[in-house]
Each structure stands twice: as structure tokens, then as C-alpha cells.
Amino acid sequence: MKTIRLENTSYPKMDNKKRNKILVWDDATWYIKAISIPEVEINESEDLEILIDRIKLLLWNILDFWNIWNYRIINNSPIEWWYSAPFKIYLDLSDKCQLSCKFCLSSSSIEWTNELNIEQLKRIIQEMWELWVFRVKLWWWEPLIYPYIFDVIKLLRDNHIFVSLSTNWKKMNRKIAQLLKLYWVKVSVSMDWNLENNDYLRWKWTYKQAINAIKILKEEWVVNLSIRMNIIPVNFEDISHIVVLAKSLWIKAKFCFCRPSWRASIDSSMLVWFDNSKYYYEVLKYLNSPEILPFVSIDESMMFEQPEELKTYIWWEQICWAANRSMHIDSSWKISPCVYMWKSYQQWKIYEDWSLINFWRWEIWNAFAKMRNLQEPEWCKTCDRLCKFECPANRSHFNGWDTTWPDPVCLKYITNNL
């Protein structure tokens, strides 16, 4: 199914590029495309079929819509200057994990007891469908521990919502791998460093078990599979090992830097330019090299050459997803624009049925408005890179909650201080 979401067509103060935009999501290819279009006047009394015909004509030169019979058009109430609903929701099904990694972003434990109610999840997934949230990320703790994990995944896929999942692999077996393949789930397996470092920072014997889990997923033809690794100061020298491993398994290695959260902050797992700039820059040179880049996936801020297509869906030059294109729901139904931001940006009101859009539109609470109106760092105002506002949580963590200073892993900032 193709889904088209019309964005902010009712605000005449906006210029054409920002107010006349559609989002197209293809459920078969898992690809989202943002397109600026000529002005579309939306008449609430207009027959839906007439509106569809007008949109099809408008897209004749952009998409091959005449050959598509399975599609729908979403026209949410617009929010001035922002997208009408999130693209993506990060969802914590429970707060349990079998491991206790030293750098864990969520301070996980098998002893925690929170988990989301399956009946309430059914209602929230229905709201996601109506708003057209195109993607859900199951993550943060260990999602495969959740007793109704595949009931949730089936509900999401039945509603044409793409599912990605990060796992520590501990519960992986052939039956689970087959179900992940059945529902076309994008899977990333968390691994870090070589055997010695991985087993020290995660758990003894976990390296070999992770390799076995990846092999099971490969043998069961889970096609959208990657190794996920957080770059922290102690593993700079081991990154090439993960790349070689990924290449040998014919999958990609995904790299990102640690965010300021729980044990990652306490155990000094964060990258800081004045301590690590030389080593971090060498890592980025390696990951961006022509012979390595095809085998890895890296954050936009790590890219030496950022793809022009980023411009199509970034508004106000904010590449950070929080409150702009995503929101977070934790295992006790607390809502926030970003799980990494400090408490004034975290939601302590419990989610009530059918209120996702109320949070997004800041009708219940103003944290989303606060996040969207963070001041741009002076450093970014003269920069032509596309990663501005890359991580407000990182900036605030290292600068005394002041988000106007540059991100300590800003590529431009690092190269100027080498």
C-alpha cells in the first residue's frame, strides 16, 4: 500500500516549499519520500474521490500512480510550521533486559516490572494508523522479552506500519527468526568490539552467542539485518573489526555515538571533542572511506558528504527527530519528545487513550513546543552542513543544560580544534 499524507496546506503565511508538501510512504519498499508540490486547496466538503483524482493528476510526473490501486490519502489537521503527526514512534514494550551492560543507555535490568498493556496497545496502534505514523521502533530494553511481542508486530504490520527492532539476541532462535522474516521486521543486533571487550562490557560468552544469533537470522533469510555498535572512547581501535565481521556475514554495520542517558553518562561512555577529537576524526575518516562506506550505515552527522535528499524532509534545519518527526513512549505510558533530554522535557503524565495527537500538538503539555523552539547554536548559523541541531541532548549534557553551544561531536567543531 502507498500512503500519501498532505502537510500544512492551510497556512498562507508559509512559502510554497514549506506549506505545500506531501509525504509518500511505500509499504512494499519501506521508503518515505517528501515532495514539495504546487498549492492544493483542501475543501472539507469535497468528495474524497475528487480529491484523490486531483492528487493523482498533480503527481503524474512524480510518481507512477496510474498503476497503483492500493493507496490512501491522509489529511490531518495541520500544525503551523511543523509536521501534522510524527513519522516515527519509539516504543518501550517493557523495561526488562537479561543483560546489564556497563554503558547501557536505559540502565536496564531483568528485575524491572513495567510493561505495556496489550489492549491499550491495540488502541494506540489504531490511532497511529489514522494519523499515519509510518514507522515504530521497538527498542531501549529487550523487546523480545515482552510476552506479546509478535501480537504487537502483527498488529503494526496489519496496519501497514513498518517495524524495526533492536535486540541483544539472547532470546533468538529459529522460530523467532522465522516470525521476524514473516513480518518483514528490520532487525539490528547489538554487538560491541572484539570478543574480549564485548564480553567484559556486556556479559561473558555474549560475543559468540551474538554471532550465532546473526547466523540464525541469516539462515532464515531475515533480509533487513545489521550489526549495531555505539562508538565510545574505549572502542575506537575495534571498529574495523566490526566492519570486517559485518562484511564476512554480508550485512551492514550501523554506527552511532552514545547519547547522554543512564549508565552511558555515569560510566563516561560519551565522546567529548577535547578528549577524543583526534581519534574520533580518524574513525570517521575510516568509516567514510570509499572502500568502507558501502558496508556501513552511519548517523547523518558522521557523514563527510551528506545526501541532498535530507533537505526534502528537514524543516527549519533541524535534523534531530525529537518533536520534529518522532516521539517516545516508555513502558509506563510516559510520553516525551526525546528520551535523552532532561526532566523538564520528559512527560510524567500517563498516556490516555486517543491522545497521541494531543501531545504532538502540545494541547496537553508544552514539552514538544519547547523542543521545537530550542535556540540554534551560533556555530550552526554559518555552517552549510545539514546536521544542524543534530543532538540537543548531547549539547545540553556537556554544556550545563545550555543547548546554544555546539554538539561536542560536531564534525566541523572537531576539525577546527584538531
N, C-alpha and C positions, 0 to 999 in steps of 0.2 A: 504493500500500500504506500502511496505517496500522500503526504500531508502538507498542506500549504497554510501557513499562518501569516495573516496580514498584520503589519506592525505600524501603529501610531499614525494612521492616515487622517485622523480628525483634528490635528493641531496645525492650523495655518501658519503659526509663527515659525515652525520648523522649515528649514530649507528642504529641497526635494530629496537630497541624498539621505537625510536623516528621518524624514517623516514618511517617505514613500518607499517602503521596504517590505519584502516578503521573505519568509523562511520556508525552505522546501526540505522536507525530510523524506528520504527514501528508505523504507523499512527493509528492502531487499539488499541494499548496498551499505547500509549503516552510515550514510553520508548526508551531512547537512550543508545546505548552500544558502547563503544570504544574498539577495538580489535587490538592487535599487531599481525602481520601476517608475514610469510616468504616474501622475496622480490618479488615484482611484477614489471616486466618490462613493461612499457607502451609504445607501438608503436603507434604514432599518425595515421599511415596509416592502422592500424589493423582494421579489420571488427568488429563492435560493438558486434555482436552475438558471435564471437570467444572470445572476451574479457569477455563477460558475462559468457560463458561456463568455462573459466579458473577461474574466481572468484567463481563460484558455486562449482567447484571441490575443490578449496582452502578452502572453508567454510564448506565442507561436515561434518567435525567433530565438528563444532562450531554452525552452525545454520541449521535448517531443511529446506533448500532451495529447495529441490526437490518437496516439497508440496506447493510451492509458485509460483503463476503465475503472480501476480501483483506486480512488483518491477521495480526499475530503478537504474542505476549507474551514479554517478556524478564524473567527474574527472576535477576539477578546476585547473587552473594554480597554482602551489604551491608557497608558500611564505616561504623562508628559515627560519627555526626554529619556525614557527607559523602555526596555522590552516589557511587553504586557504580561509575561509569565516566564518562569525560569526555563532554560534549556534543559537543565540537569539538576537532579536532587541526589545528594549524598545521604545514604540511609544506613543507620546502625541498627541492625535487627536485634542484636543483644550486646552485652558488654563483657562477653566471656572470650577467653583465649587460653589454649593449653600451654603456650609459651610465656616467658617473662623476659623478653629481650631487653638488654641494658639500655637501648636507645629508643624504646617504644614511644611512639607519638601519643598513645592513649593510656599508658600505664595499665595495660590490660592484666587480667588475672582470671583464672578458672573459678575463683571464689565469688565473683560478682554475680548478681541475680537479676538484673533488669533485662527484660526482653519485650518486644512489641507484640501486642495482641493481634492475632491473625484476622479477626473480624474487623477490627479497626483499620488494619492494613488494606482490606478489600475496599473499604470506603475511600481511603486516601488514593488508592490506585485508580478508582473511578474518577476522582477529581483530576488526577494527573492526565487521564485520557481526555477529559472535557476541556482542560486548559491547553492541551498538547504540550506536556513535558516529554521530550523525546528520549531522554536517557536517565537511567538510575544506576548509581554506583553503590554496590554493596561492599562495605569496607570497614576500616577502622579497627574493629576487633576481628574475630574469626567468623565470617558469615556462615561457613559450613557447619558450625555447631548448632545454629538455630534449627529447632526441630521441624519447622515447616518451610525450610529453605526452598524446596522445589515447588511447593504450592505457591509461594510468593513469586518465584521466577516464572512459573506458568501463567499466573495472573497478569504479570507485567507483559509478557510476550503476547498473550491473547489480546491485550490492549495495544499492541504494536509499539511497545516501549522497549527500547534497546537496553540490555543488561550487561554491565561489566562487573567483575568480581575480583577482589584481591584476596588471596588465600596464603596461609602459611603451609599448605599442603598436608598437614598432619592427618586429616581425615580422608585423604584422597584414596580412592580405589576405582576399580573398573566400572562399577555401577554408577558412581558419581560422575566419572568422566563421560560415560555414555549419555547421561542426562544433560550435562553441560553442552555436549555436542548437539543433542536433540533440540535444545532451546537456543542454540547459536549464541551462547554466552561468551563474552570476551573475558579471558582469564589471564591474570598476571600472578606469577608465583614469586613470593618474596624470598630472595636469597641475598647474601652479602659476603663478599670477599672469598678468599680461598678456604680450604677445609679447616685449617687451624683457627683462623679469625672468625669464621662463621660459627663454628661450634663453641667458641668462647663467648661470643656476644649474643648468641641465640640459645643454643642448648646442645649438649653433647650428642653426637651422631646425626644432627639435623641436616648437615650438608649432604650426606649420602642419601638420606631419606627424601630430600628435596629433588635430587637428581632422579631418583626412582619415580617420584610423582610426575615429574615432567615427561619422563619416558612413557608412563601410562597414558597421559593426556595426548601425547604424540601418536601412540599406537592406536588410540581410539579416535583419531582424526579430529581432535579439537583444533580448529584451524586458526582461530584468533588467539594466539598464545604468546606470552612473553615472560621473560625474567625481569623482575623489578628490583632495583637497587637504589638505596639512598646514599648519596655522596656525603661522607663526613670526613673530618680530618684524618682519622686513623686508616682510611681505606684508599687513599689516593693511589698508592702503588699497586693495588689489587684490581683496579678497574679493567685493565687489559685482560686479566684472567677471566672475568665475567664475559667480556666480549668474545674471547676465543671459545669459551664454553657455549655461548649462545649460537655462534656460527657453526660449531660442531653439531648442535642439535637442530639446526635450520630454523631457529626462531630469533626474534629480536630481543635485545636487552634494552630495557627502559631505565633511564637515569633521571633522578631529580634530587634536589638538595633538601635536607631536613628542615622542617618548619619548627617554630618555637612552640612546643607542646609537651607537657608532662615530662617523662624521663629524658626525652631528647634535649630539653632545656637544662634539666638538672645535671645530666651527665656530660654537658659541654659537647654535644654532638653537632652543634651548629657551626657553619662556616662563617668566618669573620675575615674581612679583606686584609686587615693589618697583621693578622697572624698567618693567613693561608693564601694570600693573593698569588704569589709566585707559583705555588703548587697547583692551585685551582686553575689558573690560566693554562698551565701545561696540560692539565686534564682536559680542558675544553679544546685546546688545540688538537689533542689526540682524537677526541670524540667527533670533532668537526672535519677531520682529515678525509679526503675523498675516498680513501680505501676503507675507512671505518664507518662513515656516516650512513651508508645504505643498510648497515646491520644494527643500528641503534635507533632509539627514539628518545629525544631529549626535550626538556622544557623550552618554550619559546625564548626565554631569557638567556638560555645557554647557546642559542644558535648564533653563529657568526653572520650568517645570511638568513634573515627571517622571511618566510614566504609572504608574497604580496596578498594572498587570499585572506590573511589575518585582518586586513583592513576592511573586509566586507562585513564582518560581524562585530568588530570592536566599535563601541560608541564612546565618545569623549576620551579616546586614547587610553582607556583603562583595560588592560589585558587581564587583570585579576578577575576571576569569575565571580567572586563573592558579592552577592546582592545585585550583580550586573547580569549574570547568566546562570547563577546557581544558588542553592540554599542547602542547609544541613539540618537533618532531623536525627536526634540521638535516640538511644534505646529507652528513654523515659518520656519521649514525645516532646522534648525541649527543642525549640526552633532557633536557629541562628543563621546569619548570613555567612559566617565563617567560623569553623570550629577552632581556629588558631588565634583569633582575636581575643583581647582581654574581656573581662566580665561585663563591662558596660555595653559590649556588642553581642553578648550571648543572651539568649532568650530563656527566661525562667518561668514563663507561662506554659502550662501543659497544652499540647495541641488538642483542639476540639474539632469534632467532625466538620468537614467542609469549610475550613478556614485557611487553607494554604494561601489562597489569593489575598486574604485579608492581611496576612503577614507581609506578603510580597508588596502590597500596595501601602504598607505601613499604616493601615487602619486600626490595628491593634497595638502596635508598638513601633517606635521610631528608629530602631537599630538599622533597618535596611536603608532608611533615608540618610542616617549618619554615615553609613559605609559608603554610600554613593556620593556623598559630598565631602569626602576627605580631601584636604588640600594637596595639590600637586607639588612634589619636591621641586625646588628651584633648579636642581641639577637636571631634571627631566625637561624643563621648558625649552632648552636649547638643543635637545637631543633628537636626532631623526630616526632612532630605533623605535620599534613598535611595542617594546615591552614596558612602557611607562606604567607606573602603579603596579608593577609586577607582583610584589608581595607586601602589602601594608602591615601585615602581622610581623614580618621579618624586620621591617623598618622600625616599627614601634618597640619591638623586643630589644633591639640593640641601641636605641636612642631615647630611652626613658619615656616610652609611650608617645614620642613625638614622631608622627608619620611624615613630616615635611623633609626629613633627611633622606639621603639615598639608601636604597637597599644595600646591605653590605656585600651581597654577591652580584651587584650590578656590574655587568661586563665593562662598560665604559669607565666606571669608577675604579675598577680593578686595574685596567690597563693604564689609566692616568697615574696610578700610585705604585706601579712596578718599580 
